Amino acid sequence: MSKDFVLAERLLAEGIAFATRHDLDTAAQYLLGRQAELRMEQGRFREAETIAQGVMNLERLPMVMHLPALTVLGRVHMRLGEPDGMAVLLNALQEGLATGELQRIVPVRLALAEGAWLHEDHNACTEQLTALASIDLDRYRSWDFGELAVWWQRCGMAMPLPAPSAQIPLPHSAELHGGPLAAAKEWDRLGLPYDSALALMQVRGADAGPALARAVTIFESLEARPAAALARKQAQRWGVARQLPKARRGPYGAARRHPLGLTRHEQQVLALIVAGKSNKEAAHLLSRSPRTIEHQVSAVLSKFSAASRMEVLLRLRGEPWLLPTEDVLPPWKDRPVSEV
């Protein structure tokens, strides 16, 4: 695993489009759970939540197929500070344990350890990490073991963690060897802002103030309330609170970006595709040139990995959360198309 998000994005989009085209609904929903996981790692929590919740709302989906989405929903809600986050993760753990598969169990226990750490619940953190360490560590994927190792260190576990046979990924290795700033830089390079901010929270000494200030800025931009609150608490303890940005007042913004990355203009074009409008009609209703509409329709098809408008409509049938929201739509209903 290389955390190559560009490649992962392309392969997931192609896989979901193929499954939709061939009525492989169960496979499509499983891949959507993986897409939600990708959005979560990218720090696009609201998009991850939208996709994962959409999958969980589907009926008669086999447990193994909805587990990726359930795990993402729990972890995202935990990171956003939603009250059901830990409960959803415990539900995911119960279902994962029933499968007996490490890939269903390890990510959930790591998420529960993270949640316990964020709330400074050392006993709960120890419980999850001890359970993880009881598994044959040579069976771990390298990224999972790296995550276990850094949480082991962050939680101040008394016993040393045995080294695995697999190589620990660079960002984890950097933090484990006393280089949290280097770890944060590597997470930034890979495109994982939340993990970068967690690494910044491990900085000590003269660089702690600026590191915590950067961590708080990242967490608040991601709406990661518990992590932002803990970073501020750390700054108070270490006497560097004055170096942090002012606390945000009022509710966090919950701006929802489109899960497939459609721009506002592309979402407006998508709405007209759904309404059955031609390019010419869309150009009139949106007051754009036919060439612009042509390019935007092509962009929509590309982001849906669709060869035609019909394939876009098929995707929307199974993924209604991809429909544009009312707030992006201009009042075109008042504009007649009879003259088009």
C-alpha positions as CSV (number, residue, x, y, z in Angstrom):
1,M,0.0,0.0,0.0
2,S,1.4,3.4,-1.0
3,K,-1.4,5.8,-0.1
4,D,-1.6,6.7,-3.8
5,F,-4.9,8.5,-3.7
6,V,-4.9,9.5,-7.4
7,L,-4.6,5.8,-8.4
8,A,-7.1,4.7,-5.7
9,E,-9.6,7.3,-6.9
10,R,-9.4,6.2,-10.5
11,L,-9.7,2.5,-9.7
12,L,-12.6,2.9,-7.3
13,A,-14.5,5.1,-9.8
14,E,-13.9,2.6,-12.6
15,G,-14.9,-0.3,-10.3
16,I,-18.1,1.4,-9.1
17,A,-19.1,2.4,-12.6
18,F,-18.5,-1.2,-13.9
19,A,-20.5,-2.6,-11.0
20,T,-23.4,-0.2,-11.6
21,R,-23.3,-0.8,-15.4
22,H,-23.6,-4.6,-14.8
23,D,-26.1,-4.5,-12.0
24,L,-23.6,-5.8,-9.4
25,D,-25.3,-3.9,-6.6
26,T,-23.6,-5.6,-3.7
27,A,-20.1,-5.1,-5.2
28,A,-20.9,-1.5,-5.9
29,Q,-21.9,-0.8,-2.3
30,Y,-18.8,-2.5,-0.9
31,L,-16.6,-0.3,-3.2
32,L,-18.6,2.7,-2.0
33,G,-17.6,1.9,1.5
34,R,-14.0,1.9,0.3
35,Q,-14.6,5.2,-1.4
36,A,-15.9,6.6,1.9
37,E,-12.7,5.4,3.6
38,L,-10.6,7.2,0.9
39,R,-12.5,10.4,1.6
40,M,-11.9,10.0,5.3
41,E,-8.2,9.6,4.9
42,Q,-8.1,12.7,2.7
43,G,-9.7,14.6,5.6
44,R,-12.9,15.1,3.6
45,F,-15.0,14.0,6.5
46,R,-18.4,15.4,5.4
47,E,-18.1,13.7,2.1
48,A,-17.1,10.4,3.7
49,E,-20.0,10.7,6.1
50,T,-22.4,11.3,3.2
51,I,-21.2,8.2,1.3
52,A,-21.0,5.9,4.3
53,Q,-24.4,7.0,5.6
54,G,-25.9,6.5,2.1
55,V,-24.6,2.9,2.0
56,M,-25.9,2.2,5.5
57,N,-29.3,3.4,4.5
58,L,-29.6,0.7,1.9
59,E,-31.7,-2.3,2.8
60,R,-30.7,-6.0,2.7
61,L,-27.0,-5.3,2.3
62,P,-24.9,-8.3,3.6
63,M,-22.9,-7.5,6.8
64,V,-19.5,-8.0,5.2
65,M,-20.4,-5.6,2.4
66,H,-21.5,-2.8,4.7
67,L,-18.7,-3.1,7.3
68,P,-16.3,-0.7,5.5
69,A,-19.0,1.9,5.4
70,L,-20.0,1.3,9.1
71,T,-16.4,1.6,10.2
72,V,-15.9,4.8,8.3
73,L,-19.1,6.3,9.7
74,G,-18.1,5.5,13.2
75,R,-14.6,6.9,12.8
76,V,-15.7,10.0,11.1
77,H,-18.4,10.7,13.7
78,M,-15.8,10.1,16.4
79,R,-13.5,12.6,14.8
80,L,-16.3,15.2,14.2
81,G,-17.3,14.8,17.8
82,E,-20.8,13.4,17.1
83,P,-22.3,11.8,20.1
84,D,-22.9,8.4,18.4
85,G,-19.3,8.0,17.2
86,M,-18.0,5.5,19.8
87,A,-21.3,3.5,19.8
88,V,-21.1,3.1,16.0
89,L,-17.5,1.9,16.3
90,L,-18.5,-0.6,19.0
91,N,-21.2,-1.9,16.7
92,A,-18.6,-2.2,13.9
93,L,-16.3,-4.1,16.3
94,Q,-19.0,-6.6,17.2
95,E,-19.7,-7.3,13.6
96,G,-16.0,-7.4,12.7
97,L,-15.3,-9.9,15.5
98,A,-18.0,-12.1,14.1
99,T,-16.1,-12.4,10.8
100,G,-12.8,-13.3,12.5
101,E,-11.0,-11.3,9.8
102,L,-8.2,-8.9,10.8
103,Q,-9.0,-6.4,8.1
104,R,-12.5,-6.1,9.7
105,I,-11.2,-5.9,13.3
106,V,-7.9,-4.0,13.4
107,P,-9.1,-0.7,11.9
108,V,-12.0,-0.6,14.3
109,R,-9.9,-1.2,17.4
110,L,-7.4,1.4,16.2
111,A,-10.3,3.9,15.9
112,L,-11.5,3.0,19.4
113,A,-8.0,3.6,20.7
114,E,-7.9,6.9,19.0
115,G,-11.3,7.9,20.4
116,A,-10.2,6.9,23.9
117,W,-6.9,8.9,23.5
118,L,-8.8,12.0,22.4
119,H,-10.9,11.8,25.6
120,E,-7.8,11.0,27.7
121,D,-9.3,7.7,28.8
122,H,-6.1,5.8,29.4
123,N,-7.9,2.6,30.5
124,A,-10.0,2.3,27.4
125,C,-7.0,3.1,25.2
126,T,-5.0,0.4,27.0
127,E,-7.8,-2.1,26.6
128,Q,-7.9,-1.7,22.8
129,L,-4.2,-1.6,22.3
130,T,-3.6,-4.7,24.5
131,A,-6.3,-6.6,22.4
132,L,-4.5,-5.6,19.2
133,A,-1.1,-6.6,20.5
134,S,-2.4,-10.1,21.4
135,I,-2.8,-10.8,17.7
136,D,0.1,-12.3,15.8
137,L,1.8,-9.1,14.8
138,D,3.4,-10.7,11.7
139,R,-0.2,-10.9,10.3
140,Y,-0.6,-7.2,10.3
141,R,-0.5,-5.0,7.1
142,S,2.4,-2.6,7.4
143,W,0.2,0.5,7.7
144,D,-1.9,-1.1,10.4
145,F,1.1,-2.1,12.4
146,G,2.6,1.4,12.0
147,E,-0.6,2.9,13.3
148,L,-0.7,0.5,16.2
149,A,2.9,1.4,17.1
150,V,2.4,5.1,17.2
151,W,-0.8,4.8,19.3
152,W,1.2,2.5,21.6
153,Q,3.8,5.2,22.0
154,R,1.2,8.1,22.3
155,C,-0.7,6.3,25.0
156,G,2.5,5.6,27.0
157,M,2.1,1.9,27.1
158,A,4.4,0.3,29.8
159,M,5.4,-2.8,27.9
160,P,7.5,-2.5,24.7
161,L,5.7,-3.5,21.5
162,P,7.6,-6.3,19.6
163,A,8.9,-5.3,16.2
164,P,7.2,-7.0,13.2
165,S,8.9,-8.6,10.3
166,A,7.4,-6.0,7.9
167,Q,8.9,-2.6,7.4
168,I,7.1,0.3,9.2
169,P,5.9,3.1,6.8
170,L,8.0,6.2,6.8
171,P,5.6,8.6,8.6
172,H,5.0,6.2,11.4
173,S,8.7,5.4,11.6
174,A,9.6,9.1,11.8
175,E,7.4,9.7,14.8
176,L,8.5,6.5,16.6
177,H,12.1,7.7,16.3
178,G,11.5,11.1,17.7
179,G,10.7,13.0,14.5
180,P,7.1,14.1,14.7
181,L,7.8,17.2,12.5
182,A,9.2,15.0,9.8
183,A,6.2,12.6,10.2
184,A,3.8,15.5,9.8
185,K,5.7,16.7,6.7
186,E,5.4,13.2,5.2
187,W,1.7,12.9,6.0
188,D,1.2,16.3,4.3
189,R,3.1,15.0,1.2
190,L,0.8,11.9,1.1
191,G,-2.3,14.1,1.5
192,L,-3.5,13.0,5.0
193,P,-4.1,16.3,6.9
194,Y,-5.7,14.8,10.0
195,D,-2.8,12.4,10.5
196,S,-0.4,15.3,10.0
197,A,-2.1,17.3,12.7
198,L,-2.0,14.3,15.1
199,A,1.8,14.0,14.5
200,L,2.2,17.7,15.2
201,M,0.6,17.2,18.6
202,Q,3.5,15.0,19.5
203,V,6.1,17.8,19.1
204,R,7.8,18.8,22.3
205,G,10.2,21.6,23.3
206,A,10.6,25.0,21.7
207,D,8.7,23.9,18.6
208,A,5.6,22.7,20.5
209,G,3.8,26.1,20.3
210,P,4.0,26.5,16.5
211,A,3.2,22.8,16.0
212,L,0.1,22.9,18.2
213,A,-1.0,26.1,16.5
214,R,-0.7,24.4,13.1
215,A,-2.5,21.3,14.4
216,V,-5.4,23.4,15.8
217,T,-5.7,25.2,12.4
218,I,-5.9,21.9,10.6
219,F,-8.3,20.2,13.0
220,E,-10.7,23.2,13.0
221,S,-10.6,23.3,9.2
222,L,-11.7,19.6,9.2
223,E,-14.3,20.2,11.9
224,A,-12.4,17.7,14.1
225,R,-13.7,19.1,17.4
226,P,-12.3,16.6,19.9
227,A,-8.8,16.7,18.5
228,A,-8.8,20.5,18.4
229,A,-10.0,20.7,22.0
230,L,-7.3,18.3,23.1
231,A,-4.6,20.3,21.3
232,R,-5.8,23.5,23.0
233,K,-5.7,21.7,26.4
234,Q,-2.2,20.6,25.7
235,A,-1.2,24.1,24.9
236,Q,-2.6,25.3,28.2
237,R,-0.7,22.7,30.1
238,W,2.6,23.6,28.4
239,G,2.1,27.3,28.7
240,V,2.0,28.0,24.9
241,A,-1.7,28.8,24.5
242,R,-1.0,32.3,23.4
243,Q,0.6,31.0,20.3
244,L,-2.6,29.3,19.1
245,P,-5.2,30.9,16.9
246,K,-8.3,32.3,18.6
247,A,-11.0,29.8,19.4
248,R,-13.8,29.6,16.9
249,R,-17.1,30.9,18.2
250,G,-20.5,29.6,17.2
251,P,-21.2,26.4,15.3
252,Y,-18.7,25.0,12.9
253,G,-19.6,25.3,9.2
254,A,-20.9,22.1,7.7
255,A,-20.3,22.9,4.1
256,R,-20.8,19.8,2.0
257,R,-18.5,19.3,-1.0
258,H,-19.8,17.0,-3.6
259,P,-18.5,13.4,-3.0
260,L,-17.2,13.1,-6.5
261,G,-15.6,16.5,-6.5
262,L,-18.1,18.2,-8.8
263,T,-17.8,22.0,-8.8
264,R,-20.9,24.2,-8.1
265,H,-21.3,24.8,-11.9
266,E,-21.0,21.1,-12.7
267,Q,-23.6,20.2,-10.1
268,Q,-26.0,22.7,-11.8
269,V,-25.3,20.9,-15.1
270,L,-25.9,17.6,-13.4
271,A,-29.3,18.7,-12.1
272,L,-30.3,19.6,-15.7
273,I,-29.0,16.2,-16.9
274,V,-31.3,14.6,-14.4
275,A,-34.1,16.9,-15.6
276,G,-33.6,15.6,-19.1
277,K,-32.4,19.0,-20.5
278,S,-30.3,19.1,-23.6
279,N,-27.0,21.0,-23.8
280,K,-28.7,23.8,-25.7
281,E,-31.4,24.1,-23.0
282,A,-28.8,24.0,-20.2
283,A,-26.9,26.8,-21.9
284,H,-30.0,29.0,-22.0
285,L,-31.1,28.2,-18.4
286,L,-27.6,28.7,-17.0
287,S,-26.7,31.7,-19.2
288,R,-23.5,30.0,-20.4
289,S,-22.1,29.4,-23.8
290,P,-22.9,26.0,-25.5
291,R,-19.1,25.3,-25.6
292,T,-18.9,25.8,-21.8
293,I,-21.9,23.5,-21.2
294,E,-20.3,20.9,-23.4
295,H,-17.1,21.0,-21.4
296,Q,-19.0,20.8,-18.1
297,V,-21.1,17.9,-19.3
298,S,-17.9,16.1,-20.2
299,A,-16.5,16.8,-16.8
300,V,-19.6,15.4,-15.1
301,L,-19.4,12.2,-17.2
302,S,-15.7,11.9,-16.4
303,K,-16.1,12.3,-12.7
304,F,-18.9,9.7,-12.8
305,S,-16.7,7.4,-14.9
306,A,-19.7,7.3,-17.2
307,A,-19.8,6.9,-21.0
308,S,-23.2,8.5,-21.4
309,R,-25.9,10.5,-19.6
310,M,-27.8,7.2,-19.0
311,E,-24.9,5.8,-17.0
312,V,-24.9,8.9,-14.9
313,L,-28.6,8.3,-14.2
314,L,-27.9,4.7,-13.3
315,R,-25.3,5.8,-10.8
316,L,-27.7,8.2,-9.2
317,R,-30.3,5.5,-8.9
318,G,-28.0,3.6,-6.6
319,E,-26.3,6.6,-5.1
320,P,-28.9,9.3,-4.5
321,W,-26.4,11.2,-2.3
322,L,-24.6,12.3,-5.5
323,L,-27.6,14.4,-6.5
324,P,-26.9,18.2,-6.2
325,T,-28.3,19.9,-3.1
326,E,-30.8,22.8,-3.4
327,D,-28.4,25.4,-2.2
328,V,-26.3,25.1,-5.4
329,L,-29.2,25.5,-7.8
330,P,-30.0,28.9,-9.3
331,P,-33.7,29.9,-9.7
332,W,-33.9,28.6,-13.3
333,K,-37.5,27.5,-13.0
334,D,-38.5,31.0,-13.7
335,R,-36.7,31.1,-17.0
336,P,-38.8,29.7,-19.9
337,V,-37.1,27.4,-22.3
338,S,-39.8,27.6,-25.0
339,E,-37.7,30.1,-26.9
340,V,-34.7,27.7,-27.0
